[in-house]
Amino acid sequence: MPCHLILSKLADKCPSAVLAVLDSLVDPLQKSITFRPKQDAVKQEVDRNEDMIRSALRAIASLNHISGGDCSHKFKNPMAEIAKAPP
């Protein structure tokens, strides 16, 4: 989660540097969003996973606000999936 916060701050402060590595950020963010805890996970693990998903979605929202980010097809595909997914 601290990495997501750092990524959000970098997207605000120096968007050109983040755009340069945007394609390499897609896979780790997508793994954070799609990870599901085991069926027998305790409530604390489930809550921690939900916090991680919220944190990753905030980072993705920050990346989405960067102008020029729409040129990356690898980033646009997960964004379309997120938009289609139920809340």
HTML snippet that shows the backbone in 3Dmol.js (N, CA, C, O; Angstrom):
<script src="https://3Dmol.org/build/3Dmol-min.js"></script>
<div id="view" style="width:600px;height:400px;position:relative"></div>
<script>
const pdb = `
ATOM      1  N   MET A   1       0.806  -1.197   0.000  1.00  0.00           N
ATOM      2  CA  MET A   1       0.000   0.000   0.000  1.00  0.00           C
ATOM      3  C   MET A   1       0.851   1.264   0.000  1.00  0.00           C
ATOM      4  O   MET A   1       0.472   2.246  -0.639  1.00  0.00           O
ATOM      5  N   PRO A   2       1.989   1.276   0.694  1.00  0.00           N
ATOM      6  CA  PRO A   2       2.843   2.468   0.590  1.00  0.00           C
ATOM      7  C   PRO A   2       3.337   2.701  -0.840  1.00  0.00           C
ATOM      8  O   PRO A   2       3.499   3.846  -1.263  1.00  0.00           O
ATOM      9  N   CYS A   3       3.573   1.632  -1.570  1.00  0.00           N
ATOM     10  CA  CYS A   3       4.015   1.781  -2.964  1.00  0.00           C
ATOM     11  C   CYS A   3       2.927   2.427  -3.816  1.00  0.00           C
ATOM     12  O   CYS A   3       3.225   3.226  -4.704  1.00  0.00           O
ATOM     13  N   HIS A   4       1.675   2.087  -3.549  1.00  0.00           N
ATOM     14  CA  HIS A   4       0.575   2.702  -4.285  1.00  0.00           C
ATOM     15  C   HIS A   4       0.512   4.196  -3.991  1.00  0.00           C
ATOM     16  O   HIS A   4       0.251   5.000  -4.885  1.00  0.00           O
ATOM     17  N   LEU A   5       0.747   4.558  -2.750  1.00  0.00           N
ATOM     18  CA  LEU A   5       0.740   5.975  -2.370  1.00  0.00           C
ATOM     19  C   LEU A   5       1.891   6.718  -3.047  1.00  0.00           C
ATOM     20  O   LEU A   5       1.710   7.831  -3.542  1.00  0.00           O
ATOM     21  N   ILE A   6       3.061   6.110  -3.067  1.00  0.00           N
ATOM     22  CA  ILE A   6       4.217   6.728  -3.725  1.00  0.00           C
ATOM     23  C   ILE A   6       3.943   6.889  -5.212  1.00  0.00           C
ATOM     24  O   ILE A   6       4.283   7.916  -5.799  1.00  0.00           O
ATOM     25  N   LEU A   7       3.336   5.891  -5.819  1.00  0.00           N
ATOM     26  CA  LEU A   7       3.010   5.962  -7.243  1.00  0.00           C
ATOM     27  C   LEU A   7       2.013   7.083  -7.521  1.00  0.00           C
ATOM     28  O   LEU A   7       2.135   7.782  -8.527  1.00  0.00           O
ATOM     29  N   SER A   8       1.039   7.261  -6.651  1.00  0.00           N
ATOM     30  CA  SER A   8       0.071   8.347  -6.820  1.00  0.00           C
ATOM     31  C   SER A   8       0.749   9.706  -6.723  1.00  0.00           C
ATOM     32  O   SER A   8       0.454  10.611  -7.503  1.00  0.00           O
ATOM     33  N   LYS A   9       1.654   9.846  -5.768  1.00  0.00           N
ATOM     34  CA  LYS A   9       2.385  11.110  -5.616  1.00  0.00           C
ATOM     35  C   LYS A   9       3.273  11.379  -6.830  1.00  0.00           C
ATOM     36  O   LYS A   9       3.351  12.512  -7.304  1.00  0.00           O
ATOM     37  N   LEU A  10       3.937  10.344  -7.331  1.00  0.00           N
ATOM     38  CA  LEU A  10       4.773  10.503  -8.520  1.00  0.00           C
ATOM     39  C   LEU A  10       3.944  10.891  -9.742  1.00  0.00           C
ATOM     40  O   LEU A  10       4.384  11.685 -10.573  1.00  0.00           O
ATOM     41  N   ALA A  11       2.750  10.328  -9.842  1.00  0.00           N
ATOM     42  CA  ALA A  11       1.883  10.673 -10.970  1.00  0.00           C
ATOM     43  C   ALA A  11       1.503  12.143 -10.934  1.00  0.00           C
ATOM     44  O   ALA A  11       1.325  12.761 -11.984  1.00  0.00           O
ATOM     45  N   ASP A  12       1.375  12.714  -9.740  1.00  0.00           N
ATOM     46  CA  ASP A  12       1.051  14.136  -9.610  1.00  0.00           C
ATOM     47  C   ASP A  12       2.267  15.025  -9.844  1.00  0.00           C
ATOM     48  O   ASP A  12       2.162  16.057 -10.508  1.00  0.00           O
ATOM     49  N   LYS A  13       3.416  14.636  -9.308  1.00  0.00           N
ATOM     50  CA  LYS A  13       4.605  15.491  -9.333  1.00  0.00           C
ATOM     51  C   LYS A  13       5.385  15.423 -10.639  1.00  0.00           C
ATOM     52  O   LYS A  13       5.789  16.456 -11.172  1.00  0.00           O
ATOM     53  N   CYS A  14       5.600  14.221 -11.158  1.00  0.00           N
ATOM     54  CA  CYS A  14       6.369  14.091 -12.402  1.00  0.00           C
ATOM     55  C   CYS A  14       5.711  13.037 -13.303  1.00  0.00           C
ATOM     56  O   CYS A  14       6.174  11.900 -13.382  1.00  0.00           O
ATOM     57  N   PRO A  15       4.639  13.427 -13.969  1.00  0.00           N
ATOM     58  CA  PRO A  15       3.887  12.472 -14.793  1.00  0.00           C
ATOM     59  C   PRO A  15       4.676  11.913 -15.977  1.00  0.00           C
ATOM     60  O   PRO A  15       4.416  10.790 -16.409  1.00  0.00           O
ATOM     61  N   SER A  16       5.619  12.660 -16.500  1.00  0.00           N
ATOM     62  CA  SER A  16       6.376  12.157 -17.649  1.00  0.00           C
ATOM     63  C   SER A  16       7.213  10.939 -17.272  1.00  0.00           C
ATOM     64  O   SER A  16       7.360  10.014 -18.071  1.00  0.00           O
ATOM     65  N   ALA A  17       7.759  10.934 -16.064  1.00  0.00           N
ATOM     66  CA  ALA A  17       8.549   9.783 -15.620  1.00  0.00           C
ATOM     67  C   ALA A  17       7.662   8.556 -15.424  1.00  0.00           C
ATOM     68  O   ALA A  17       8.072   7.432 -15.714  1.00  0.00           O
ATOM     69  N   VAL A  18       6.450   8.779 -14.934  1.00  0.00           N
ATOM     70  CA  VAL A  18       5.528   7.666 -14.721  1.00  0.00           C
ATOM     71  C   VAL A  18       5.033   7.127 -16.067  1.00  0.00           C
ATOM     72  O   VAL A  18       4.882   5.917 -16.232  1.00  0.00           O
ATOM     73  N   LEU A  19       4.782   8.016 -17.023  1.00  0.00           N
ATOM     74  CA  LEU A  19       4.342   7.570 -18.344  1.00  0.00           C
ATOM     75  C   LEU A  19       5.390   6.704 -19.027  1.00  0.00           C
ATOM     76  O   LEU A  19       5.057   5.808 -19.802  1.00  0.00           O
ATOM     77  N   ALA A  20       6.651   6.975 -18.737  1.00  0.00           N
ATOM     78  CA  ALA A  20       7.732   6.209 -19.352  1.00  0.00           C
ATOM     79  C   ALA A  20       7.716   4.741 -18.919  1.00  0.00           C
ATOM     80  O   ALA A  20       8.154   3.868 -19.669  1.00  0.00           O
ATOM     81  N   VAL A  21       7.218   4.469 -17.722  1.00  0.00           N
ATOM     82  CA  VAL A  21       7.207   3.096 -17.208  1.00  0.00           C
ATOM     83  C   VAL A  21       5.787   2.570 -16.984  1.00  0.00           C
ATOM     84  O   VAL A  21       5.587   1.599 -16.255  1.00  0.00           O
ATOM     85  N   LEU A  22       4.816   3.211 -17.608  1.00  0.00           N
ATOM     86  CA  LEU A  22       3.409   2.863 -17.377  1.00  0.00           C
ATOM     87  C   LEU A  22       3.105   1.413 -17.731  1.00  0.00           C
ATOM     88  O   LEU A  22       2.359   0.750 -17.010  1.00  0.00           O
ATOM     89  N   ASP A  23       3.662   0.914 -18.816  1.00  0.00           N
ATOM     90  CA  ASP A  23       3.397  -0.470 -19.217  1.00  0.00           C
ATOM     91  C   ASP A  23       3.889  -1.480 -18.189  1.00  0.00           C
ATOM     92  O   ASP A  23       3.264  -2.523 -17.997  1.00  0.00           O
ATOM     93  N   SER A  24       4.984  -1.185 -17.537  1.00  0.00           N
ATOM     94  CA  SER A  24       5.509  -2.124 -16.546  1.00  0.00           C
ATOM     95  C   SER A  24       4.737  -2.075 -15.232  1.00  0.00           C
ATOM     96  O   SER A  24       4.901  -2.963 -14.395  1.00  0.00           O
ATOM     97  N   LEU A  25       3.909  -1.069 -15.034  1.00  0.00           N
ATOM     98  CA  LEU A  25       3.125  -0.959 -13.804  1.00  0.00           C
ATOM     99  C   LEU A  25       1.790  -1.686 -13.884  1.00  0.00           C
ATOM    100  O   LEU A  25       1.158  -1.939 -12.858  1.00  0.00           O
ATOM    101  N   VAL A  26       1.363  -2.017 -15.080  1.00  0.00           N
ATOM    102  CA  VAL A  26       0.026  -2.590 -15.264  1.00  0.00           C
ATOM    103  C   VAL A  26      -0.104  -3.958 -14.607  1.00  0.00           C
ATOM    104  O   VAL A  26      -1.071  -4.201 -13.885  1.00  0.00           O
ATOM    105  N   ASP A  27       0.851  -4.856 -14.843  1.00  0.00           N
ATOM    106  CA  ASP A  27       0.746  -6.213 -14.310  1.00  0.00           C
ATOM    107  C   ASP A  27       0.707  -6.261 -12.781  1.00  0.00           C
ATOM    108  O   ASP A  27      -0.163  -6.935 -12.230  1.00  0.00           O
ATOM    109  N   PRO A  28       1.609  -5.578 -12.073  1.00  0.00           N
ATOM    110  CA  PRO A  28       1.525  -5.623 -10.606  1.00  0.00           C
ATOM    111  C   PRO A  28       0.216  -5.029 -10.061  1.00  0.00           C
ATOM    112  O   PRO A  28      -0.345  -5.540  -9.091  1.00  0.00           O
ATOM    113  N   LEU A  29      -0.261  -3.957 -10.684  1.00  0.00           N
ATOM    114  CA  LEU A  29      -1.517  -3.372 -10.220  1.00  0.00           C
ATOM    115  C   LEU A  29      -2.684  -4.308 -10.482  1.00  0.00           C
ATOM    116  O   LEU A  29      -3.587  -4.425  -9.652  1.00  0.00           O
ATOM    117  N   GLN A  30      -2.674  -4.963 -11.608  1.00  0.00           N
ATOM    118  CA  GLN A  30      -3.750  -5.890 -11.918  1.00  0.00           C
ATOM    119  C   GLN A  30      -3.720  -7.097 -10.983  1.00  0.00           C
ATOM    120  O   GLN A  30      -4.774  -7.606 -10.602  1.00  0.00           O
ATOM    121  N   LYS A  31      -2.535  -7.558 -10.611  1.00  0.00           N
ATOM    122  CA  LYS A  31      -2.435  -8.663  -9.654  1.00  0.00           C
ATOM    123  C   LYS A  31      -2.990  -8.254  -8.299  1.00  0.00           C
ATOM    124  O   LYS A  31      -3.635  -9.056  -7.622  1.00  0.00           O
ATOM    125  N   SER A  32      -2.743  -7.012  -7.899  1.00  0.00           N
ATOM    126  CA  SER A  32      -3.264  -6.525  -6.616  1.00  0.00           C
ATOM    127  C   SER A  32      -4.780  -6.493  -6.618  1.00  0.00           C
ATOM    128  O   SER A  32      -5.414  -6.791  -5.606  1.00  0.00           O
ATOM    129  N   ILE A  33      -5.354  -6.136  -7.741  1.00  0.00           N
ATOM    130  CA  ILE A  33      -6.809  -6.014  -7.827  1.00  0.00           C
ATOM    131  C   ILE A  33      -7.499  -7.368  -7.915  1.00  0.00           C
ATOM    132  O   ILE A  33      -8.567  -7.558  -7.333  1.00  0.00           O
ATOM    133  N   THR A  34      -6.903  -8.304  -8.633  1.00  0.00           N
ATOM    134  CA  THR A  34      -7.560  -9.589  -8.867  1.00  0.00           C
ATOM    135  C   THR A  34      -7.253 -10.645  -7.813  1.00  0.00           C
ATOM    136  O   THR A  34      -7.831 -11.731  -7.858  1.00  0.00           O
ATOM    137  N   PHE A  35      -6.367 -10.362  -6.872  1.00  0.00           N
ATOM    138  CA  PHE A  35      -6.022 -11.347  -5.843  1.00  0.00           C
ATOM    139  C   PHE A  35      -7.236 -11.610  -4.958  1.00  0.00           C
ATOM    140  O   PHE A  35      -7.898 -10.672  -4.513  1.00  0.00           O
ATOM    141  N   ARG A  36      -7.524 -12.864  -4.706  1.00  0.00           N
ATOM    142  CA  ARG A  36      -8.615 -13.252  -3.823  1.00  0.00           C
ATOM    143  C   ARG A  36      -8.045 -14.107  -2.697  1.00  0.00           C
ATOM    144  O   ARG A  36      -7.277 -15.036  -2.951  1.00  0.00           O
ATOM    145  N   PRO A  37      -8.414 -13.801  -1.456  1.00  0.00           N
ATOM    146  CA  PRO A  37      -7.921 -14.622  -0.345  1.00  0.00           C
ATOM    147  C   PRO A  37      -8.554 -16.017  -0.383  1.00  0.00           C
ATOM    148  O   PRO A  37      -9.548 -16.245  -1.072  1.00  0.00           O
ATOM    149  N   LYS A  38      -7.962 -16.930   0.364  1.00  0.00           N
ATOM    150  CA  LYS A  38      -8.472 -18.297   0.411  1.00  0.00           C
ATOM    151  C   LYS A  38      -9.880 -18.306   0.995  1.00  0.00           C
ATOM    152  O   LYS A  38     -10.298 -17.368   1.675  1.00  0.00           O
ATOM    153  N   GLN A  39     -10.592 -19.376   0.716  1.00  0.00           N
ATOM    154  CA  GLN A  39     -11.973 -19.510   1.192  1.00  0.00           C
ATOM    155  C   GLN A  39     -12.050 -19.518   2.719  1.00  0.00           C
ATOM    156  O   GLN A  39     -13.026 -19.035   3.293  1.00  0.00           O
ATOM    157  N   ASP A  40     -11.026 -20.065   3.378  1.00  0.00           N
ATOM    158  CA  ASP A  40     -11.041 -20.162   4.837  1.00  0.00           C
ATOM    159  C   ASP A  40     -10.265 -19.022   5.511  1.00  0.00           C
ATOM    160  O   ASP A  40      -9.829 -19.160   6.654  1.00  0.00           O
ATOM    161  N   ALA A  41     -10.094 -17.907   4.809  1.00  0.00           N
ATOM    162  CA  ALA A  41      -9.344 -16.765   5.355  1.00  0.00           C
ATOM    163  C   ALA A  41     -10.123 -16.114   6.495  1.00  0.00           C
ATOM    164  O   ALA A  41     -11.351 -16.041   6.462  1.00  0.00           O
ATOM    165  N   VAL A  42      -9.398 -15.648   7.489  1.00  0.00           N
ATOM    166  CA  VAL A  42     -10.034 -14.959   8.610  1.00  0.00           C
ATOM    167  C   VAL A  42     -10.404 -13.542   8.189  1.00  0.00           C
ATOM    168  O   VAL A  42      -9.922 -13.038   7.174  1.00  0.00           O
ATOM    169  N   LYS A  43     -11.257 -12.912   8.973  1.00  0.00           N
ATOM    170  CA  LYS A  43     -11.774 -11.589   8.638  1.00  0.00           C
ATOM    171  C   LYS A  43     -10.652 -10.565   8.462  1.00  0.00           C
ATOM    172  O   LYS A  43     -10.740  -9.697   7.593  1.00  0.00           O
ATOM    173  N   GLN A  44      -9.612 -10.656   9.267  1.00  0.00           N
ATOM    174  CA  GLN A  44      -8.503  -9.707   9.165  1.00  0.00           C
ATOM    175  C   GLN A  44      -7.824  -9.799   7.794  1.00  0.00           C
ATOM    176  O   GLN A  44      -7.465  -8.775   7.213  1.00  0.00           O
ATOM    177  N   GLU A  45      -7.648 -11.009   7.282  1.00  0.00           N
ATOM    178  CA  GLU A  45      -7.042 -11.178   5.960  1.00  0.00           C
ATOM    179  C   GLU A  45      -7.947 -10.626   4.867  1.00  0.00           C
ATOM    180  O   GLU A  45      -7.467 -10.010   3.915  1.00  0.00           O
ATOM    181  N   VAL A  46      -9.235 -10.840   4.997  1.00  0.00           N
ATOM    182  CA  VAL A  46     -10.185 -10.333   4.010  1.00  0.00           C
ATOM    183  C   VAL A  46     -10.183  -8.810   4.022  1.00  0.00           C
ATOM    184  O   VAL A  46     -10.184  -8.181   2.964  1.00  0.00           O
ATOM    185  N   ASP A  47     -10.182  -8.215   5.215  1.00  0.00           N
ATOM    186  CA  ASP A  47     -10.147  -6.756   5.322  1.00  0.00           C
ATOM    187  C   ASP A  47      -8.856  -6.179   4.745  1.00  0.00           C
ATOM    188  O   ASP A  47      -8.877  -5.147   4.075  1.00  0.00           O
ATOM    189  N   ARG A  48      -7.754  -6.838   5.004  1.00  0.00           N
ATOM    190  CA  ARG A  48      -6.465  -6.385   4.479  1.00  0.00           C
ATOM    191  C   ARG A  48      -6.463  -6.447   2.948  1.00  0.00           C
ATOM    192  O   ARG A  48      -5.933  -5.554   2.288  1.00  0.00           O
ATOM    193  N   ASN A  49      -7.055  -7.498   2.392  1.00  0.00           N
ATOM    194  CA  ASN A  49      -7.136  -7.623   0.940  1.00  0.00           C
ATOM    195  C   ASN A  49      -8.027  -6.520   0.351  1.00  0.00           C
ATOM    196  O   ASN A  49      -7.698  -5.961  -0.695  1.00  0.00           O
ATOM    197  N   GLU A  50      -9.130  -6.209   0.998  1.00  0.00           N
ATOM    198  CA  GLU A  50     -10.004  -5.135   0.519  1.00  0.00           C
ATOM    199  C   GLU A  50      -9.297  -3.782   0.572  1.00  0.00           C
ATOM    200  O   GLU A  50      -9.469  -2.951  -0.320  1.00  0.00           O
ATOM    201  N   ASP A  51      -8.505  -3.566   1.617  1.00  0.00           N
ATOM    202  CA  ASP A  51      -7.718  -2.329   1.700  1.00  0.00           C
ATOM    203  C   ASP A  51      -6.697  -2.253   0.571  1.00  0.00           C
ATOM    204  O   ASP A  51      -6.469  -1.185   0.003  1.00  0.00           O
ATOM    205  N   MET A  52      -6.087  -3.382   0.251  1.00  0.00           N
ATOM    206  CA  MET A  52      -5.114  -3.423  -0.831  1.00  0.00           C
ATOM    207  C   MET A  52      -5.779  -3.114  -2.175  1.00  0.00           C
ATOM    208  O   MET A  52      -5.210  -2.399  -3.000  1.00  0.00           O
ATOM    209  N   ILE A  53      -6.961  -3.642  -2.390  1.00  0.00           N
ATOM    210  CA  ILE A  53      -7.685  -3.382  -3.636  1.00  0.00           C
ATOM    211  C   ILE A  53      -8.036  -1.905  -3.736  1.00  0.00           C
ATOM    212  O   ILE A  53      -7.862  -1.299  -4.793  1.00  0.00           O
ATOM    213  N   ARG A  54      -8.529  -1.318  -2.647  1.00  0.00           N
ATOM    214  CA  ARG A  54      -8.853   0.116  -2.657  1.00  0.00           C
ATOM    215  C   ARG A  54      -7.614   0.959  -2.938  1.00  0.00           C
ATOM    216  O   ARG A  54      -7.678   1.932  -3.689  1.00  0.00           O
ATOM    217  N   SER A  55      -6.506   0.592  -2.342  1.00  0.00           N
ATOM    218  CA  SER A  55      -5.261   1.321  -2.544  1.00  0.00           C
ATOM    219  C   SER A  55      -4.808   1.237  -4.004  1.00  0.00           C
ATOM    220  O   SER A  55      -4.388   2.237  -4.588  1.00  0.00           O
ATOM    221  N   ALA A  56      -4.895   0.059  -4.579  1.00  0.00           N
ATOM    222  CA  ALA A  56      -4.505  -0.114  -5.987  1.00  0.00           C
ATOM    223  C   ALA A  56      -5.435   0.682  -6.905  1.00  0.00           C
ATOM    224  O   ALA A  56      -4.983   1.269  -7.888  1.00  0.00           O
ATOM    225  N   LEU A  57      -6.721   0.705  -6.591  1.00  0.00           N
ATOM    226  CA  LEU A  57      -7.660   1.462  -7.412  1.00  0.00           C
ATOM    227  C   LEU A  57      -7.404   2.965  -7.319  1.00  0.00           C
ATOM    228  O   LEU A  57      -7.573   3.685  -8.303  1.00  0.00           O
ATOM    229  N   ARG A  58      -7.001   3.437  -6.148  1.00  0.00           N
ATOM    230  CA  ARG A  58      -6.634   4.857  -6.017  1.00  0.00           C
ATOM    231  C   ARG A  58      -5.415   5.177  -6.870  1.00  0.00           C
ATOM    232  O   ARG A  58      -5.365   6.222  -7.519  1.00  0.00           O
ATOM    233  N   ALA A  59      -4.439   4.288  -6.872  1.00  0.00           N
ATOM    234  CA  ALA A  59      -3.241   4.495  -7.688  1.00  0.00           C
ATOM    235  C   ALA A  59      -3.605   4.490  -9.175  1.00  0.00           C
ATOM    236  O   ALA A  59      -3.083   5.295  -9.946  1.00  0.00           O
ATOM    237  N   ILE A  60      -4.484   3.598  -9.568  1.00  0.00           N
ATOM    238  CA  ILE A  60      -4.907   3.544 -10.967  1.00  0.00           C
ATOM    239  C   ILE A  60      -5.659   4.809 -11.344  1.00  0.00           C
ATOM    240  O   ILE A  60      -5.492   5.321 -12.451  1.00  0.00           O
ATOM    241  N   ALA A  61      -6.483   5.320 -10.439  1.00  0.00           N
ATOM    242  CA  ALA A  61      -7.201   6.568 -10.708  1.00  0.00           C
ATOM    243  C   ALA A  61      -6.215   7.720 -10.895  1.00  0.00           C
ATOM    244  O   ALA A  61      -6.417   8.571 -11.761  1.00  0.00           O
ATOM    245  N   SER A  62      -5.161   7.754 -10.100  1.00  0.00           N
ATOM    246  CA  SER A  62      -4.140   8.791 -10.256  1.00  0.00           C
ATOM    247  C   SER A  62      -3.430   8.664 -11.598  1.00  0.00           C
ATOM    248  O   SER A  62      -3.151   9.665 -12.258  1.00  0.00           O
ATOM    249  N   LEU A  63      -3.141   7.443 -11.993  1.00  0.00           N
ATOM    250  CA  LEU A  63      -2.489   7.222 -13.282  1.00  0.00           C
ATOM    251  C   LEU A  63      -3.423   7.583 -14.432  1.00  0.00           C
ATOM    252  O   LEU A  63      -2.972   8.038 -15.484  1.00  0.00           O
ATOM    253  N   ASN A  64      -4.700   7.383 -14.235  1.00  0.00           N
ATOM    254  CA  ASN A  64      -5.675   7.669 -15.283  1.00  0.00           C
ATOM    255  C   ASN A  64      -5.806   9.171 -15.530  1.00  0.00           C
ATOM    256  O   ASN A  64      -6.188   9.580 -16.627  1.00  0.00           O
ATOM    257  N   HIS A  65      -5.499   9.992 -14.537  1.00  0.00           N
ATOM    258  CA  HIS A  65      -5.605  11.442 -14.668  1.00  0.00           C
ATOM    259  C   HIS A  65      -4.425  12.060 -15.413  1.00  0.00           C
ATOM    260  O   HIS A  65      -4.469  13.237 -15.770  1.00  0.00           O
ATOM    261  N   ILE A  66      -3.381  11.287 -15.649  1.00  0.00           N
ATOM    262  CA  ILE A  66      -2.218  11.800 -16.373  1.00  0.00           C
ATOM    263  C   ILE A  66      -2.595  11.966 -17.837  1.00  0.00           C
ATOM    264  O   ILE A  66      -3.114  11.039 -18.459  1.00  0.00           O
ATOM    265  N   SER A  67      -2.336  13.133 -18.378  1.00  0.00           N
ATOM    266  CA  SER A  67      -2.608  13.327 -19.803  1.00  0.00           C
ATOM    267  C   SER A  67      -1.547  12.585 -20.605  1.00  0.00           C
ATOM    268  O   SER A  67      -0.359  12.661 -20.294  1.00  0.00           O
ATOM    269  N   GLY A  68      -1.971  11.885 -21.614  1.00  0.00           N
ATOM    270  CA  GLY A  68      -1.065  11.075 -22.413  1.00  0.00           C
ATOM    271  C   GLY A  68      -1.066   9.624 -22.003  1.00  0.00           C
ATOM    272  O   GLY A  68      -0.466   8.796 -22.690  1.00  0.00           O
ATOM    273  N   GLY A  69      -1.716   9.287 -20.914  1.00  0.00           N
ATOM    274  CA  GLY A  69      -1.773   7.902 -20.466  1.00  0.00           C
ATOM    275  C   GLY A  69      -2.651   7.034 -21.329  1.00  0.00           C
ATOM    276  O   GLY A  69      -2.561   5.807 -21.287  1.00  0.00           O
ATOM    277  N   ASP A  70      -3.512   7.675 -22.121  1.00  0.00           N
ATOM    278  CA  ASP A  70      -4.402   6.911 -22.979  1.00  0.00           C
ATOM    279  C   ASP A  70      -3.683   6.318 -24.189  1.00  0.00           C
ATOM    280  O   ASP A  70      -4.277   5.537 -24.933  1.00  0.00           O
ATOM    281  N   CYS A  71      -2.424   6.673 -24.396  1.00  0.00           N
ATOM    282  CA  CYS A  71      -1.680   6.126 -25.535  1.00  0.00           C
ATOM    283  C   CYS A  71      -1.192   4.704 -25.256  1.00  0.00           C
ATOM    284  O   CYS A  71      -0.821   3.994 -26.191  1.00  0.00           O
ATOM    285  N   SER A  72      -1.183   4.283 -24.030  1.00  0.00           N
ATOM    286  CA  SER A  72      -0.721   2.948 -23.672  1.00  0.00           C
ATOM    287  C   SER A  72      -1.885   1.957 -23.751  1.00  0.00           C
ATOM    288  O   SER A  72      -2.819   2.016 -22.952  1.00  0.00           O
ATOM    289  N   HIS A  73      -1.814   1.045 -24.725  1.00  0.00           N
ATOM    290  CA  HIS A  73      -2.881   0.054 -24.890  1.00  0.00           C
ATOM    291  C   HIS A  73      -2.880  -0.942 -23.744  1.00  0.00           C
ATOM    292  O   HIS A  73      -3.931  -1.454 -23.359  1.00  0.00           O
ATOM    293  N   LYS A  74      -1.717  -1.215 -23.207  1.00  0.00           N
ATOM    294  CA  LYS A  74      -1.628  -2.156 -22.094  1.00  0.00           C
ATOM    295  C   LYS A  74      -2.305  -1.595 -20.845  1.00  0.00           C
ATOM    296  O   LYS A  74      -2.788  -2.360 -20.011  1.00  0.00           O
ATOM    297  N   PHE A  75      -2.345  -0.279 -20.709  1.00  0.00           N
ATOM    298  CA  PHE A  75      -3.020   0.353 -19.582  1.00  0.00           C
ATOM    299  C   PHE A  75      -4.507   0.539 -19.859  1.00  0.00           C
ATOM    300  O   PHE A  75      -5.317   0.485 -18.933  1.00  0.00           O
ATOM    301  N   LYS A  76      -4.874   0.756 -21.103  1.00  0.00           N
ATOM    302  CA  LYS A  76      -6.273   0.994 -21.444  1.00  0.00           C
ATOM    303  C   LYS A  76      -7.128  -0.256 -21.268  1.00  0.00           C
ATOM    304  O   LYS A  76      -8.287  -0.152 -20.865  1.00  0.00           O
ATOM    305  N   ASN A  77      -6.586  -1.428 -21.559  1.00  0.00           N
ATOM    306  CA  ASN A  77      -7.362  -2.669 -21.448  1.00  0.00           C
ATOM    307  C   ASN A  77      -7.816  -2.946 -20.016  1.00  0.00           C
ATOM    308  O   ASN A  77      -9.003  -3.201 -19.812  1.00  0.00           O
ATOM    309  N   PRO A  78      -6.941  -2.910 -19.021  1.00  0.00           N
ATOM    310  CA  PRO A  78      -7.414  -3.114 -17.642  1.00  0.00           C
ATOM    311  C   PRO A  78      -8.375  -2.005 -17.185  1.00  0.00           C
ATOM    312  O   PRO A  78      -9.289  -2.260 -16.401  1.00  0.00           O
ATOM    313  N   MET A  79      -8.167  -0.784 -17.672  1.00  0.00           N
ATOM    314  CA  MET A  79      -9.073   0.306 -17.308  1.00  0.00           C
ATOM    315  C   MET A  79     -10.480   0.023 -17.818  1.00  0.00           C
ATOM    316  O   MET A  79     -11.460   0.313 -17.132  1.00  0.00           O
ATOM    317  N   ALA A  80     -10.583  -0.539 -19.010  1.00  0.00           N
ATOM    318  CA  ALA A  80     -11.895  -0.883 -19.557  1.00  0.00           C
ATOM    319  C   ALA A  80     -12.538  -1.997 -18.748  1.00  0.00           C
ATOM    320  O   ALA A  80     -13.747  -1.973 -18.519  1.00  0.00           O
ATOM    321  N   GLU A  81     -11.749  -2.975 -18.310  1.00  0.00           N
ATOM    322  CA  GLU A  81     -12.274  -4.064 -17.480  1.00  0.00           C
ATOM    323  C   GLU A  81     -12.753  -3.539 -16.132  1.00  0.00           C
ATOM    324  O   GLU A  81     -13.792  -3.968 -15.631  1.00  0.00           O
ATOM    325  N   ILE A  82     -12.009  -2.626 -15.553  1.00  0.00           N
ATOM    326  CA  ILE A  82     -12.391  -2.052 -14.263  1.00  0.00           C
ATOM    327  C   ILE A  82     -13.692  -1.273 -14.390  1.00  0.00           C
ATOM    328  O   ILE A  82     -14.553  -1.340 -13.513  1.00  0.00           O
ATOM    329  N   ALA A  83     -13.830  -0.533 -15.484  1.00  0.00           N
ATOM    330  CA  ALA A  83     -15.042   0.255 -15.697  1.00  0.00           C
ATOM    331  C   ALA A  83     -16.264  -0.640 -15.878  1.00  0.00           C
ATOM    332  O   ALA A  83     -17.362  -0.268 -15.464  1.00  0.00           O
ATOM    333  N   LYS A  84     -16.094  -1.819 -16.492  1.00  0.00           N
ATOM    334  CA  LYS A  84     -17.209  -2.731 -16.708  1.00  0.00           C
ATOM    335  C   LYS A  84     -17.581  -3.509 -15.450  1.00  0.00           C
ATOM    336  O   LYS A  84     -18.728  -3.934 -15.307  1.00  0.00           O
ATOM    337  N   ALA A  85     -16.644  -3.699 -14.547  1.00  0.00           N
ATOM    338  CA  ALA A  85     -16.860  -4.539 -13.371  1.00  0.00           C
ATOM    339  C   ALA A  85     -17.896  -3.903 -12.433  1.00  0.00           C
ATOM    340  O   ALA A  85     -17.973  -2.679 -12.321  1.00  0.00           O
ATOM    341  N   PRO A  86     -18.678  -4.736 -11.773  1.00  0.00           N
ATOM    342  CA  PRO A  86     -19.638  -4.186 -10.816  1.00  0.00           C
ATOM    343  C   PRO A  86     -18.909  -3.574  -9.622  1.00  0.00           C
ATOM    344  O   PRO A  86     -17.810  -4.009  -9.277  1.00  0.00           O
ATOM    345  N   PRO A  87     -19.505  -2.586  -9.000  1.00  0.00           N
ATOM    346  CA  PRO A  87     -18.828  -1.914  -7.874  1.00  0.00           C
ATOM    347  C   PRO A  87     -18.568  -2.840  -6.693  1.00  0.00           C
ATOM    348  O   PRO A  87     -18.009  -2.411  -5.684  1.00  0.00           O
TER     349      PRO A  87
END
`;
const viewer = $3Dmol.createViewer("view");
viewer.addModel(pdb, "pdb");
viewer.setStyle({}, {cartoon: {color: "spectrum"}});
viewer.zoomTo();
viewer.render();
</script>
